[in-house]
Amino acid sequence: METSHGPVEPIVQIRDLTKIYRQGDIDVTALAGVSLDIAPGEFVVLMGPSGSGKSTLLHLLAGIDRATSGTVLVQGINIANLNESELAGWRNQNVGFVFQSFNLIPVLTAAENVELPLLLTALSRSERKAQVRTALELVGLGDRAHHRPDQLSGGQQQRVAIARAIATDPALLVADEPTGNLDAKSAADVLNLLQRLSREAGKTVIMVTHDPKAASYGTRSLHLEKGEVERDVRATSFTP
């Protein structure tokens, strides 16, 4: 991929990626030799029917699962070569996770939930507080820092989850059906936020969704069928 300034180095490079699960005596192929590049700042949407391999692909490039064969390079690092503790450290520094269920801790405030991944870093308490404040302001919830999850709407809870995901300033933001539990307006708010993080903050966003309306927020859609990429469609307006 090129811009007016020359070629853009991919942030993610996937080559011949295969994932086979063992179910009893049967091997189930979830991914079958997928290869693709993702540029920095892209908002990539993974679509396809259940069992097509989209969540498996998301988990492999985020370091949640390991491939049977093939390579996953993120910023030039082959994450398949990392041991479990190295992989955990790499994930905490480089990947922000947003799921369909918000996974917030009920007894903690919004700020305390956002601070959780920062407790694993070498930041001082004041540095952590500053990053929490910045993350909550980015998602439009600077005035809700001291509210607990049960004092927030579903859409606000998901935005807190996004603030937590970006608190460590990760290179990748991965989202698995992030609007699945939200009403239409809250879903649009969350999708606009993810789009803004891609466009304005330069985050590389990779999102799994079944919803074509949600997919329209992305800059690129990958349609998977039976573990293979059937279609790779770029939005014409995207310039990295």
C-alpha positions, 0 to 999 in steps of 0.5 A: 500500500502506498501514500503520497509519501511512499510505501506504508509498512504494514502493522500486521503481516499474516502469512499462510495462517492455519488453525486446526482444532481437534474435536474428539477424533475430528480435525476442524479447520478454522483457518486455511492458509490466510495471508493478508497485510493491514496498514497502520490506521486502517479500520478493518471489519471481519465478516462472515457466517458463524464458523467462518473463522473471523473470531479465530483470525481476530484471536490469532492476530491479537495473541489470544490464541496460537496458530497451527502453522503460519506467521503473524507479524505485528510491527515486525515481531513474530508473536508465534515465537513468544513464550506465554509470559512474553506474549502476555506482556506483549498483549498488555503493551500492544493490544486493546480489547473490546468485547460484546460483554463490557467486562467491567468490575462492578465495585470499581468506578469507571476510572478504576476500571480504566486504570486496571491494565496500567497497574501492570506497567511501570507508570507512577500513580500520577502518570496512571491517573493522567492516562486514565483522565485522557482515555475517559475524555477521549471517549467523552466520559470525563465527567463520569470517572467516579460512577460505577458501571451500574450508574452508567447506560450500556453505551456508556459502559462500552465506552468505558471498556474502550477507554480501558482498551486504549489506556496503555496506548496500544498499536492495535484495537481489537473489537469482537461484536462490540455493539452486540448488546447495545441499542441502535443509538448507543451502537452508533455512538460506539462505532463513531468512537472507534472510527474516530480513534482510527482516523484521528488517533491513528489506531489500527482497529480490527472488528468482528461483526455480523451487522452490515450497518456496523461494517459500514464504519470500517475502511476495509471489509474482509469476508470469510467463508470456511476459513478463507478470505473470500472478499477483501473490499476497501472503502474508496475514501480511505487514505492511510 
